[in-house]
Amino acid sequence: MKNHTLVKVSIILVMIVLFISCEKTNDPKYNPPADHTISQGGYMHKSGLTQPLVNCVSCHGSDLKGGTTGVSCFECHGTKW
């Protein structure tokens, strides 16, 4: 029973570390534009974020892999789109 609890705690700690490591707002190099006012998962987004292929492509590229910003939406969204 003790081993089972240790495994659960370990899994939770790993998940926390992974979540924090993806939190760019703690990174001094992270400087999103002022119109990115919606926080989701530690990243600031512009309004219209639920339709990225319509609202995000002008800066992040038609494939959302960086475009003129050099910031890929897939860094944290994975293959969601």
Backbone as ProteinMPNN parsed JSONL, in Angstrom:
{"seq_chain_A": "MKNHTLVKVSIILVMIVLFISCEKTNDPKYNPPADHTISQGGYMHKSGLTQPLVNCVSCHGSDLKGGTTGVSCFECHGTKW", "coords_chain_A": {"N_chain_A": [[0.82, -1.194, 0.0], [1.966, 1.23, 0.724], [3.818, 1.615, -1.292], [2.155, 2.048, -3.475], [1.025, 4.527, -2.867], [3.322, 6.093, -2.947], [3.907, 5.968, -5.666], [1.688, 7.332, -6.725], [2.099, 9.916, -5.636], [4.541, 10.521, -6.834], [3.813, 10.623, -9.543], [2.061, 12.805, -9.519], [3.852, 14.845, -8.763], [5.581, 14.88, -10.986], [3.79, 15.7, -12.97], [3.194, 18.285, -12.059], [5.703, 19.529, -12.287], [6.052, 19.379, -15.079], [3.933, 20.997, -15.92], [4.627, 23.494, -14.814], [7.033, 23.944, -16.138], [6.146, 24.551, -18.645], [5.06, 26.96, -18.345], [5.217, 30.002, -19.491], [4.971, 32.582, -18.582], [6.554, 33.064, -16.428], [9.02, 33.325, -17.477], [11.502, 35.592, -18.227], [12.026, 36.311, -20.866], [9.683, 36.021, -22.162], [7.381, 37.819, -23.833], [4.564, 38.711, -24.711], [2.43, 40.354, -27.164], [0.613, 43.393, -26.348], [-2.112, 43.138, -26.874], [-2.703, 40.557, -26.304], [-4.467, 39.335, -24.024], [-5.761, 37.31, -22.698], [-5.396, 34.757, -20.489], [-4.369, 31.472, -20.724], [-3.524, 28.453, -19.558], [-1.112, 29.511, -18.671], [-0.122, 30.935, -20.772], [-0.418, 33.873, -22.692], [-3.088, 34.881, -24.686], [-4.654, 36.18, -27.651], [-7.896, 37.639, -28.211], [-10.329, 35.511, -29.722], [-9.072, 33.134, -29.731], [-10.152, 30.598, -29.817], [-10.53, 29.988, -32.401], [-8.081, 29.438, -34.003], [-7.11, 29.072, -36.636], [-8.267, 31.061, -38.005], [-7.87, 33.424, -36.573], [-5.199, 33.575, -35.643], [-3.265, 33.083, -37.513], [-2.112, 35.198, -38.969], [0.052, 36.151, -37.564], [1.296, 33.891, -36.375], [1.643, 32.183, -38.461], [0.407, 30.303, -41.299], [0.401, 27.633, -40.768], [0.555, 27.621, -38.093], [2.999, 27.302, -36.892], [4.858, 29.176, -36.155], [5.427, 31.445, -37.848], [5.78, 34.994, -38.357], [6.322, 35.598, -35.755], [7.839, 33.604, -34.68], [7.035, 31.943, -32.747], [5.673, 28.959, -32.033], [2.432, 27.613, -31.965], [2.164, 25.04, -31.28], [3.914, 24.45, -29.295], [2.833, 24.247, -26.761], [0.223, 23.461, -27.237], [0.342, 21.105, -28.552], [-0.729, 18.646, -30.829], [-3.274, 19.621, -31.137], [-4.663, 21.154, -33.06]], "CA_chain_A": [[0.0, 0.0, 0.0], [2.864, 2.369, 0.792], [4.407, 1.746, -2.618], [1.107, 2.6, -4.334], [0.944, 5.945, -2.519], [4.549, 6.71, -3.452], [3.748, 6.08, -7.112], [0.729, 8.418, -6.952], [2.761, 11.174, -5.308], [5.548, 10.74, -7.866], [3.107, 11.022, -10.763], [1.571, 14.172, -9.299], [5.004, 15.748, -8.794], [6.035, 14.979, -12.372], [2.804, 16.516, -13.682], [3.381, 19.667, -11.622], [6.948, 20.015, -12.902], [5.796, 19.567, -16.508], [3.057, 22.16, -16.073], [5.398, 24.699, -14.501], [8.041, 24.155, -17.171], [5.48, 25.093, -19.824], [4.551, 28.268, -17.944], [6.132, 31.005, -20.032], [4.838, 33.886, -17.949], [7.651, 33.196, -15.471], [10.235, 33.485, -18.266], [11.683, 37.013, -18.53], [12.066, 36.495, -22.315], [8.314, 35.916, -22.675], [6.844, 39.159, -23.939], [3.509, 38.706, -25.726], [1.891, 41.68, -27.481], [-0.338, 43.941, -25.372], [-3.479, 42.697, -27.156], [-2.851, 39.176, -25.822], [-4.925, 39.601, -22.655], [-6.468, 36.146, -22.153], [-4.447, 33.758, -20.009], [-4.803, 30.075, -20.785], [-2.404, 27.551, -19.312], [0.113, 30.257, -18.459], [0.215, 31.671, -21.984], [-1.352, 34.938, -23.008], [-3.67, 34.74, -26.012], [-5.489, 37.255, -28.162], [-9.284, 37.194, -28.354], [-10.506, 34.68, -30.912], [-8.171, 31.991, -29.617], [-10.83, 29.32, -30.081], [-10.493, 29.781, -33.852], [-6.719, 29.841, -34.353], [-6.866, 29.08, -38.077], [-8.831, 32.307, -38.51], [-7.41, 34.588, -35.818], [-3.804, 33.555, -35.194], [-2.359, 32.781, -38.623], [-1.403, 36.365, -39.497], [1.323, 36.288, -36.832], [1.904, 32.596, -36.068], [1.799, 31.434, -39.698], [-0.759, 29.529, -41.746], [0.478, 26.306, -40.154], [0.658, 27.902, -36.656], [4.297, 26.817, -36.414], [5.768, 30.255, -35.791], [5.214, 32.649, -38.651], [6.672, 36.131, -38.103], [6.632, 35.67, -34.322], [8.788, 32.56, -34.305], [6.45, 31.206, -31.629], [4.757, 27.941, -32.513], [1.3, 27.303, -31.089], [2.274, 23.633, -30.925], [4.801, 24.289, -28.141], [2.02, 23.752, -25.637], [-1.048, 22.9, -27.689], [0.559, 19.799, -29.167], [-1.375, 18.476, -32.133], [-4.69, 19.937, -30.935], [-5.272, 21.636, -34.296]], "C_chain_A": [[0.862, 1.255, 0.0], [3.474, 2.663, -0.574], [3.426, 2.403, -3.589], [0.97, 4.108, -4.094], [2.16, 6.693, -3.052], [4.471, 6.92, -4.966], [2.801, 7.237, -7.445], [1.376, 9.776, -6.717], [3.801, 11.513, -6.378], [4.913, 11.229, -9.163], [2.617, 12.464, -10.641], [2.717, 15.17, -9.366], [5.527, 15.944, -10.212], [5.082, 15.862, -13.174], [2.957, 17.987, -13.319], [4.622, 20.27, -12.278], [6.737, 20.276, -14.389], [4.929, 20.792, -16.761], [3.828, 23.451, -15.848], [6.425, 24.972, -15.591], [7.43, 24.734, -18.441], [4.91, 26.48, -19.547], [5.52, 29.342, -18.4], [6.04, 32.339, -19.308], [5.918, 34.111, -16.899], [8.988, 33.43, -16.173], [10.402, 34.961, -18.628], [11.741, 37.312, -20.027], [10.671, 36.47, -22.938], [7.679, 37.298, -22.654], [5.768, 39.211, -25.022], [3.026, 40.135, -26.004], [0.822, 42.099, -26.473], [-1.77, 43.473, -25.617], [-3.721, 41.233, -26.795], [-3.185, 39.249, -24.332], [-5.62, 38.422, -21.99], [-5.44, 35.082, -21.769], [-5.075, 32.373, -20.075], [-3.576, 29.212, -20.617], [-1.075, 28.276, -19.153], [0.588, 31.04, -19.665], [-0.854, 32.73, -22.232], [-1.782, 34.799, -24.463], [-4.463, 35.993, -26.371], [-6.928, 36.746, -28.223], [-9.417, 36.444, -29.679], [-9.659, 33.427, -30.882], [-8.842, 30.649, -29.88], [-10.901, 29.011, -31.574], [-9.114, 30.198, -34.363], [-6.446, 29.907, -35.855], [-7.469, 30.31, -38.747], [-8.112, 33.494, -37.869], [-5.927, 34.648, -35.484], [-2.789, 33.426, -36.323], [-1.573, 33.99, -39.123], [-0.064, 36.569, -38.797], [2.048, 34.955, -36.642], [2.048, 31.697, -37.289], [0.587, 30.582, -40.033], [-0.776, 28.126, -41.167], [0.603, 26.396, -38.628], [1.986, 27.446, -36.049], [5.303, 27.927, -36.142], [5.547, 31.543, -36.534], [6.225, 33.736, -38.348], [7.073, 36.242, -36.637], [7.731, 34.695, -33.924], [8.291, 31.727, -33.14], [5.406, 30.24, -32.17], [3.655, 27.692, -31.486], [1.386, 25.865, -30.579], [3.214, 23.388, -29.746], [4.034, 23.749, -26.943], [0.714, 23.119, -26.079], [-0.881, 21.523, -28.304], [-0.096, 19.736, -30.528], [-2.853, 18.76, -32.059], [-5.363, 20.365, -32.223], [-4.855, 20.741, -35.405]], "O_chain_A": [[0.522, 2.24, -0.656], [3.625, 3.822, -0.96], [3.821, 3.217, -4.423], [0.815, 4.872, -5.047], [2.031, 7.809, -3.555], [4.926, 7.943, -5.478], [3.082, 8.03, -8.344], [1.21, 10.69, -7.526], [3.922, 12.67, -6.779], [5.426, 12.146, -9.804], [2.756, 13.248, -11.579], [2.571, 16.235, -9.966], [5.879, 17.06, -10.594], [5.527, 16.685, -13.973], [2.858, 18.85, -14.191], [4.583, 21.399, -12.767], [7.198, 21.294, -14.906], [5.166, 21.54, -17.709], [3.688, 24.401, -16.619], [6.661, 26.131, -15.932], [8.14, 25.35, -19.236], [4.336, 27.102, -20.441], [6.543, 29.566, -17.754], [6.957, 33.154, -19.415], [6.169, 35.255, -16.518], [9.988, 33.707, -15.51], [9.525, 35.531, -19.277], [11.526, 38.457, -20.426], [10.494, 36.848, -24.096], [7.466, 37.877, -21.589], [6.02, 39.698, -26.125], [3.198, 41.023, -25.169], [0.203, 41.254, -25.826], [-2.566, 43.411, -24.68], [-4.831, 40.729, -26.965], [-2.291, 39.229, -23.486], [-6.028, 38.522, -20.833], [-4.709, 34.574, -22.619], [-6.164, 32.137, -19.552], [-2.677, 29.241, -21.458], [-0.023, 27.718, -19.467], [1.598, 31.738, -19.59], [-2.042, 32.499, -22.007], [-0.953, 34.623, -25.356], [-4.882, 36.756, -25.501], [-7.149, 35.536, -28.281], [-8.695, 36.723, -30.636], [-9.538, 32.731, -31.89], [-8.157, 29.66, -30.141], [-11.285, 27.91, -31.968], [-8.989, 31.196, -35.073], [-5.631, 30.717, -36.297], [-7.21, 30.571, -39.922], [-7.783, 34.463, -38.553], [-5.444, 35.703, -35.074], [-1.594, 33.636, -36.117], [-0.473, 33.826, -39.652], [0.864, 37.112, -39.396], [3.273, 34.894, -36.738], [2.523, 30.567, -37.171], [-0.168, 30.188, -39.144], [-1.83, 27.497, -41.079], [0.741, 25.377, -37.952], [2.083, 27.231, -34.841], [6.482, 27.649, -35.922], [5.486, 32.615, -35.932], [7.398, 33.446, -38.107], [8.056, 36.907, -36.312], [8.462, 34.924, -32.96], [9.027, 30.901, -32.601], [4.378, 30.658, -32.702], [3.921, 27.576, -30.29], [0.763, 25.513, -29.578], [3.311, 22.266, -29.248], [4.53, 22.898, -26.205], [0.152, 22.306, -25.345], [-1.872, 20.838, -28.554], [-0.018, 20.693, -31.298], [-3.625, 18.202, -32.838], [-6.509, 19.991, -32.473], [-5.249, 20.954, -36.551]]}, "name": "protein", "num_of_chains": 1, "seq": "MKNHTLVKVSIILVMIVLFISCEKTNDPKYNPPADHTISQGGYMHKSGLTQPLVNCVSCHGSDLKGGTTGVSCFECHGTKW"}
